[in-house]
Amino acid sequence: MTTSAGWYLRRLSRMGPQEVGGRVGDAARRRWWRSSVLPHGPSVTGARFTAVLPAGTIAAVAPDAAKRLLAEADRLMDGRAEFFGVERDDLFAPDWWRDPKTGRRAPAGHAFDVPYRDEDAVGDIKQIWEPSRHQYLTVLAAAHAVTGDERYAERVAEHLRSWWAANPPLRGVHWISGIELGIRLLSWVWIRRLLDGWPGAGALFEGNPVALEQIWHHQRWLAAFPSRGSSANNHVIAEAAGQFAAACAFGWFPSSARWRSGALRSLERHLRANTFLSGLNRELATEYHGLVLELGLAALAEADAAAVPVPTTIRLVLLRMTDALAAVVDSRSRPPRQGDADDGHGLVLDGAGTDRWASLLATGDAVFGRLAWWPTVTGTDVRTPLLAAMVRPYGKDRTVDRPASRPVHFPDAGMTILRGPGEIWCRCDGGPHGFLSIAAHAHADALSVEVRHDGIDVLADPGTFCYHGQPEWRRYFRSTLGHNTLEVDGEDQSLSGGPFLWTRHARTRVLVADTSDPGAARWCAEHDGYRQSVHRRRVELTAAGRELRVVDELRGPRRAVRLAFHLGPAITADLTGHRAELTWTGDGEDRSAVLDLPGQLSWQAHRGETDPPLGWYSAGFGRREPATTLVGTGFTDGAQGFTTVLGFRG
């Protein structure tokens, strides 16, 4: 998928004058860097790594967490890994520029000349970039720290030397994107920390001119080309967190103090800008809430380890983010599936099977202290005791304004969580379309609902699946039809200008969010995304009947409509007329529900269709599986509403 001139014009139209000026400066700087002789980093003598883990930290890792870690590490030692649904067996000696999915290799040359958005020329850029975040190497380094087995350390050293040799500064595909450089720096900090007991650690990093050159050039790049303006989303957090961590732990260069203070200012500013006062991430994409929280906690750990004072606002934002996460998860500690999700992590120290969200809540408990209403978190992880050993506890010994009871409505984010008996969980979406002028990671999902029963998706958000290279799938998974809401005249509520660009945003407002009645929780919102018409939706969850009632109204002229309900992959549906019998199995028990659909519409079940895509669920980036989608087609003249009733049995 290449980027057209029209896309650049649409992208330019979403920038303000200050951003345009900054990007003009970036372009001039890139031309200068491309034409200039590459500078060498300053010579470093007598460097010592002092940002080590406190004594006894590794002993705090729980045995079952260590067991999962070592199982993953041994799989990696066998050369096997999985990235975005693609199983790889070539990690003995990785080809750092090859996409295993398409078999293509990214072209050589100056980084600023690589057409990374063109899959025909480069391959799937996410498949190429992900191993070079070196988070699989942090897992191997953690395995060495836990066991003392030098095989893990030697493999890490071998792969780092291979990467450094294959990717000299400013050459090739891995010097294009700041988020990649930032996360890679954070990984290197933790690799050095976790290898500290290995005799070769110093020679690999501070005693290695190649490593020093790489670390210096990574930070020089990040200082020169920060994400700005309409792109200052999770990317700028990763850039600032990685640079700050490196400038703290690898503070051996004349510019280290300047880089550290600049990164800290950026981190503080953008953590605030990227986070609602309620604690939810402004991108309204849950996976990025997790990514930003992980990055922020990792940066805070580096600051406290290096005794670098940080603004109070940083800790407060991370505290609010943690409390907000605790508030919105379901009975299985699963948060909403909202907006884009690319499985991005800030710091990986655990093996497969570790619950990301439970891990974040466990870290929040260790660092900030849990509140009485927090869900009970089960399971253990490696990352929590390591971060907790470095972060100065906060919130237990001072007055902090935290919610006295579990929040259910987040007015600034427009998110409302309705809860009912039998672990019924319902997310109602009445929030802004997305963050900043391009709303890069938003979906056209205004007024959508997401319903679970005991953690199982019943009415599901289908997910994301892909970013680059498959435009028809990208369009589907972020479309209005791809969510549990109403589509009008075959159009999305918001207008897309490209894979990460929205040029017109639906405006949504919540009219009612009332959970004061123990017998029934009510929500109502509307949006103006359909010109000449306003879509209003009312949702009521009644406790006694264990019933969810959804009423859709479209005020305005006669319009063609499609109302979609996407079922989770575990749900089997038997559709007869406008009534669907739903069945599934949860915890070994058979479950069921009835979905009574609006009789004014003609209903059809779709599953695993490709032309066009319809009836799919993406559990993670790069992965999709067939799932049933019920679509009702018809017309509305604005005089009557469409009523849908989901009733749970048993």
N, C-alpha and C positions, 0 to 999 in steps of 0.2 A: 504494500500500500504506500504510494508516494504522496507527498504533500503538494497540493495544487497552489497556484497563484491566488485563487479565490480564497483558499483557507488562510493564507497570510493576510489578505485584506480583511477578512472577517476577524482574524485574531488581532490585527492592528486596531480595529474599531472598538475593541473592548479595553484598550489601554488609555490611561490618562496621560497628560503632557509630561509629567515627571517620569513615568515609566518609559515613555517613548525616548526621552532624553537619556535615561539610564541605559536603555538597550542600544541606543546609537553609540554611546560610550563603550559598551561591551563589544559591539561589532568592531569598533576601531581598535580596541585592545586585542581582540582576537587576530585581526590582520597584522598588527605589530608583532604579536607573539609568533604568528605563522612565518613571518619573514625574517625574524631576528634569530641570532645564534642562541641556542638554549643555554641559559646561565647554569653554572654549577652552584650547588648549595655551599654554604660556608663550611669550612673545615671544623670538625668537632674533636676535641681531645679531652680525655678524662671524664667522659660522660658516664653517669651511673644511673641505674633505674632504681628508684626508691619507692615507687607507688605500689608496694607489695600488699598482699592480703594480711590482715592482722593474724597473729599467731593463733592457731586453733580453729581457724575458720573452716577449713576443709573437713575437720572432724564433725562439724555440725550438719554435714550433708546426710540426709536420711538414707538408710540402706536401699530402700526400694527406688528412690530417685537415682542413686548411684548405679543400681542395676540397670535401669532403663538407659542411662547415659552410656554405660559400657557396652550394652547391646548395640546401640547406635554407632558407637565408635568402632566396634569390631566390624560392623557392616561397611563402614567407610574404609577401614583398613583393607577390606576385600575389594575395594574399588567400586562399591555399589552405593547408589544414592538415588533419590527421586526428587525432581524439581518440576513443579507445576504439572504433575500427571505423567511426566516422561521418566521412565526408569532408565538409569544409566549404570553401566558397568565398566566405565573407562576412567575412573578416578584414581587409578594407579599413577597415571601420567596424563593429566588432563590437557586437551588442546583448548587453550583459553579463549580462542577466537571462533570456535566451531559451535554451531547450533545443531544438537543431535536430532532435533525434530525434523528439520528440513535437510540436514546434511550440508548446509552452506557454511562457508567461512566468511567472516567479516573482512572487508578489504583492508589492506595495509595503508599506511600513509599518515599524514597529520590528523590528529583527532578531530579537528574542526572541519575536516573535509569528508568525514565518514557519514554517509546518508543513513543514519541509524533507524529512521522511520520507514525505510524501504525494505520490506521483507525479501523482495526478489534479489536485492543486492547484498543484504546483510544476513538474512535469516531472522528467526524470532529473537529480537533483542533481549527479551526477558530471560530466555534460556541461556543466552551468552553471558549476560550480566550477573545472574544470580550466584553461580559458584564463585565468582570473583568478588562477592561481598565477603568471602572468607569466613562465613559463619559456620560452615562445616569444619573449618580448622579450629574455631573456638571450641567446638565439641571435642575434637581430638585433644586439644590442649587441656580442657577440663578433665578428660579421661586420664591424662598424665598426672594432673594435680591430685586426683583422687587415688590413683594406684601407684604412682611413681614409676610406671612402666615406660622406659625410654623409647620403646618402639613408636608410641604415639608422638612423642616430641620429635623424633627423627623424621617421621612422615610430615609433620607440620613444617619443619625446616626445609625439607626437600621441596615441598610444594611452594613455599614462599620464595625460595631462591628461583624456582622455575618461573613463577609469575613475574617476579622482578626482572628477570632476564628477557621474558617475552613481551613485557609491557613497559619499555623505558618511558620516561616522562614525555607526555604530549603525543605519543605515538599510538594510534589505534583506538579501538572501540571502547576501551575502559577508561578513557580520559575525556569523555563527552559530558557526562551527567554528574552534577554536584552531589546528588543524593547517594550515588554509588561511591564517590570518593569519601564522603562523610561516614557512611556506614562501614566502609573498609578500614578507615582509620580507627574507628571504635573497636573493630574486631582485632586490629593489630595491637592496640593497647591491652586488651584482655588476653590475647595470645601471649604477649610478653609477660604479663602478670602471672598467668597460669603455668608458664614454663619456668618460673623463677627458680625452682628447685633443680632444674636440669643444668648440668655444667656447660652446655653449649648455648644457653640463652643469651648471654652477653655478646658472644661472638656473632650471633645471628642478628642482633639488633644494634645496640649502641657501639659495638666493635666492628660493624660491617658498613663500609662506605656506601655500598649499594643501597642498603636499607635506609641509611641516613639520607641519601639523596632522594629516595622515594618519599620518605616522610616529609621532608622539606618541600618537595615539589607538590605533594598533595595539599599541603597547607597554603602554599603560595597560590595555587589554583583556586582554592576555596575563598581566599581573601580577595581575589581579583574578580570572581564571577559568581557572586551570591544570587540566588533566586530573588526576583524582585517583583513588586507590583502585583499584578493579577496572577503571578505564579508563586507568590510567597505563601504556599500552603505547607503540607507536611515536608516537602523537599527542603525548605529553608531550615526547618527544625533539625533535620538530619545533618545538614551541612554544618550548622552551628554546634550541634552536640558533638559531632565527630571532631571538628576542629578544636573545640574546647577541651575534649578529652585528651587529644594528642598534645595540645599545648601545655596541659597540666602534667601528663605522665612522661612525655618526651620533650620536656622544656629545655632543650640543649642548644637552641639556636638564638642568635641575636634578636630575631623577630618574635620569639616565643611569647614574651610578655605582652606585646602588642596584639598578636593573634589571640591570645587568651582573653584579654579584655574586650576586644572587638567581638569575639564569638559569644562571650557572656552577655554583652549588651544585646546582640542579635537574638540570643536564646530567650532572654527575658522579654524582649519586645514581642517576639513572634509567638511565644507560648501564650501570652495574654491575648494577642490578636487572633490566634487560632482556636481560642476556647471561650465558649459562652460563660457568663457569670455562674450559670447553673452547674458548670463542670463538664458539659458535653462538648465534643469537638465540633467546630463550626462547619467542617466539611460535611457533617451529617452522613458520614461513611464510617461505620463502626470499626472496621479494621484499621482505619487511620487513627481513630481514638486510641486503639491499642498500641499502634506504632509510636505515636507521639508520646504516650505515657511511658512506654519502655525507654525511648530515647531520653526523655526528661529525667527519669530516675537514674539512668546510667550516667548522665552528665552530672547530676547532683552527687552521685557517689564519687566521681572524680574530684569534684570541688571539695568535698569534705575530706577525702583522703589526702589532698594536697593543701588543706587548710586555706583554701581560697574562699573568702566571704562571697556569698551570693545574695542577691536581693531577696527580701522576704517574699516578694510576689511569686518567685519561682516555686518555692515550697507550697505556697497557698494554691497556686494553679494546679500543681500535681496532686495536692490533697483533695481539691474539689473534683478533679478528674476521677480520682479513685472512689470517692463517695458516690459520684454519679454512676460509675460503672456498677458499683454494688447495688444501686437503686434499680437499674433497668434490667438486670439479668433475670432469667426465668428460674424454675426450680432446679435445673441442672447446671446453673451458672453459665448459661449461654446468653450472650447479649443479642440485641436485634441484628438482623441481617439487612442492613440499610446501605444504599449507595454502593460505590465501588469497593472491591476487596481484591487485593493482589497478593495476600499471604505474606506481606512484608513484615519483618521483625527488626527491632532495634538491636537486640543482643540475644544471641542463642547460646545457651550453656546446657541444654537439656536434650534428652533422647526423645524419640518418637513416643507418642502416647501421653506425654505431659500436657495437661490442660492449660492452654495459654491464659485463659481468663481466670481460672482458679489460681494460677501462679501469680498473676498481677494482683489479685485480691490478697493473697498470702503476703506478698511484698508490702502492699499497702498496710496490712495489719502490723507487720514488723516495724515499718517506718513511721506510720502515722497513728496506729492504734485503731482497732475496729470499733464500730458503734454497735449498740445493742440490737439495732434492727438489721444489721448486715446479714446476708445469708451465711449459713454454715459452709465453710470451705473444707472439702476433704481432699486428700492426696498431698503429695509432697513434690518439691522440685529442687534443682541444684541452684538455680539463680537466686532464689530468695535469701538463703543464708549468706551467700557471698555479697550481695548488694547490701543487705541489712548490716553486715559487719563493717561496711564502709560508710554508710549514711548515718549522720547524726540524728537520733530520734527526734521527732517533732510532733507537737500536738498533745502529748501526754502531760507535759509540765507547764502548759500555758493555756490561756483562754483563747479558743478558736471557735468561730461561729460555724458550727456544723449542724446538719439537719437533725432535729430531735426525733423524727420519725421518718419512715421510708418515703421519699418523694415519689409521687405518681405522675405529676404534670410538670413539665419543664417549659414554661411559657416562652423563653427566648429561643429555644430550639424547636418549639412546636411539637414536642413528643409527649404523648400520654400513654401510660401503661395501665391497662385495666386488668384486674386479677379476680378470678372467681374460684369457686370450690373445685376440688379435684385437680388442682394445679393448672387451671385454665389461665393462660397469659395472652394478652392481646395488646399489640402496639398499634397506636393510631398516629398517622403522620399528618400533621398540620403545620409543618415548619417551613422555613425558607427553602428555596429551590437548591441552594448550595452556597459555597463560600467564594467570595470575591467575584469580580465581574464575569469570569469565564465559568465559574461553578464546575471546575474540571472533573470532579469525581461524583457529581450528582447524577441521579436518575430521574426520569420524568414520572415520579411516583406520588404526586400530591394526593392526599386523602386515602392513600392505600392503607390496608390493614394487614397485620401479620398475626396469626393465631397459632398457639401451641397448646398441646395437652400433655402435661407432665414432661415437658422438654421435647416433645415430638412435633415437628412441623405438620400442621393440619392445613391451614391456609398459609402458604409459604411465600417468602420473597425469593425469587429464583436465583439471585446472585449476580455474578459478573462474567465469569468464564474467560474472557480475553480482553486485551487492549488493542494490540497492533495486528495487522496482517489478515484479519478476517472481518471486514467491515460489516457484512450482513449479520454476523453474530454479535458484534459490538452494538449495532443498532438495536437488535432484538432485546438483549438483556438489560438495556437501559431505557427501553421504550415504555410508554404508558400501557400498551397491551401486555407488556412483560411484567405487569404488577397487578395487584388486587385492587383495581380501581376502574373508573369509567373512561373509555375512549370515545371521542366524538369526531364524526366525519373522517375517520381513519387517520387522524392527526395526533401527534403527541401534544401534551399540555404545554410543554416548553419546546423551544425551537433549537435544534442542534445545528452547530456550525462545523462539526468535526468530532473526532473521537474523544477529545478532552475540552470541548468548547461548546458552550450554550450561548446563543445570541439573544434569545428572549426567554425570560424566566417567569413562570407562573407565580402569582402572588397569592399566598394562602393566609387565612386568619382563622384562629380557633375561636368559636363562639361560646362553647360550653365545654367544661372539663370538670365534672362533678362526681366525686367518689365519696361524698359524705354520707350517702344513704347505704347502709350495709346490705340492703336487699337488691340494689341496682346501681351500677356505675354507668354514667352517661357522658357522651362526647359528641360534639358537633363542630364542623368546620366547613369552610368553603374556599374555592380558588377561582381566579379569573383567567385561567390559561386558555380558555376557548372564547374567542372573540364573539361578542354579542350574546354570550351565554355565561351563566355562573353555575358551577357544579357545587352543590351542597350535599354533605353526607352526615347522617346521624347514626351513631352506634350506641347500643344499649346492651350491657351484660347483666343478666339477672341471676341472682344466686340460687333462688329456689328452683327455677326451671333449668339451671345450667344451660342457658340459652343466650346466644349472641344474635341480636337483631341489627341489620344494616339497612338503612333507607337512603337511597340516592335520588336526588332531585336535580333536574337541569332546567333552570329558569331561562327563558328566551325563546327564539323561534324553533320551528320543527327541525330536528337534526337526526342524522343517523348515528346510532350508538352501538358500542360493543362493551359489554361488562364481563370482565375476566376474573376468575378465581383459580389460582394456581395451587394445586395440592402438593403436599410434601411427597418425597419419593417413597415413603413407607405406606402411603395411603392408597388403598384400592377403592375405586369408585364404580358404582353401578348406577348409570344415569337412565332414568325413564321419564320422558317428558321434561318437566321442570323440577324433578325431585331426584336427588342423588343420595344413595346409601353409601356411606363411607365406613370402611373397616381397616383396622391395622392391629398390630401386636405391640404392646409395650410392657417391658419387664416380664415377658413370658405370658402375659394375659391378653386375651382378645378384647379389643376396644371397638366402639362404633359410634357413629353420629349420623344425623340426617341433615342434609343441606337442601332446604326448600328455596328454590330460585324464583325470580320474578316470572310470572306466567305470561306477561306481555311480550317477552322476548323468546326467540327460538334458540334452544340450547343444543350444543354439540360438544362432545368430548374430543380433545386432541391430545396426542401423545407421541413424542419423538419425531415430529414432522420437520422436514428440512427445507421445503420449498413452498412458502417461506418458513423459517424456524418458528416452531410453536410447540409447547409441551415439553419443557426442559427444566432441569434443576442443576445448578452448579454448586457443589459442596466446597470447591476450592478453585483457585486460579488454575486455568488450563484443564479443568475437569468438568465434564457434564454427563448427565444421565437422563434418560427419559422419565418424565413424570406427567401426570394427568393435569391438563388445564381445561376448565369448563368455560366456554365462551357463549354468552347470550347476545344475539344480534337482533336489532329492530330499530324502532324510531321512538322519539319522544316529542311531544308538542308543548312540554312545560307544564301541563295541567295535572299530571299525576306522577307519583314517584315509583321507584322500583324497590321492592322490599325483599330482602334475603334473610333467611333465618337459619342459623346453625345451631342445632340442638344436640348436646352430648348425652349419651345414654349411660346408665350404670353409675 
